[in-house]
């Protein structure tokens, strides 16, 4: 059994390295973004990429679609997009021979393995809500009938910053369904110079298929089979529960800056992300450092800061930094209360 587990981890490492190398033929830099995106894929999680226009968010997801031998659809979110344009709808069908009329379901673009929801915050919440059921239950219900989505299924979305014109903030229920919110930064000077060289001379590289659906499902099962010790569960739980200012367990410094904290999905995604992080490194166990490595993309969109935080320039990432410093991994979490270092 141990040999099989080690062999599966080796295959996962090799496939991950091939996918990363293939993506880097098109994407310059953004190593952390690529790493987090692949972790989401390996854990059956959805991912939201946030950054200003022109940072290759759409190109990255489209390139990932080309490396996976899976069905892929891109949906450009616009203010006039309707829910049925995503999920599909019942249409009237007239039999040409008998003239009998009936309604038949016409599937929308969401019936694909990989969905690119491009500029998801450029459509009103009513249309954004069309994704809610599919992202959790992996099905779409139209006219009282449920239609299953293919497996594997991912929603990988891009978003422009909220402060830009023509955007709508994503509802908290929508944000919570994304495993990761990944911030896409500007490239460095050297990376931007390489981008200029690649994109203004010749043609773009043709990407090769690296994984098919069966191989990806095997890798996802490998990730979920990585064992986790009780103290790792306790640490992930302490991070999540420590953000909840409306409970009796928050870290004191959060009361000043936070309106709402993370829910149970955060703990689940911390563990799953940590498993994938460990598996990519070739380890068959999860460490505290694996949890810390995925804490920012898991928690940043689940912590709602208040006006005091905005006035002081405190962002959710600052909150997570402080959270990781204050929650002591060596402490036992007794009776659900986080172990916290003394605060000077």
Secondary structure, 3 states (H helix, E strand, C coil): CHHHHHHHHHHHHHHHHHHHHHHCCCCCCCHHHHHHHHHHHHCCCCEEEECCCCCCHHHHHHHHHHHEECCEEEEECCCCCCCHHHHEEEEEEECCCCCCEEEEEEECCCCCCEEEEECHHHCCHHHHHHHHHHHHHCEEEECCEEEECCCCCEEEEEECCCCCCCCCCCCHHHHHCCCEEEECCCCCHHHHHHHHHHHHCCCCCCCCCCEEHHHHHHHHHHHHCCECCHHHHHHHHHHHHCCCCCCCCCCHHHHHCEEECCCHHHHHHHHHHHHHHHHHCCCCECCHHHHHHHHHHHHCCCCEECHHHHHHCCCHHHHHHHHHHHECCCCCCECCECCECCCC
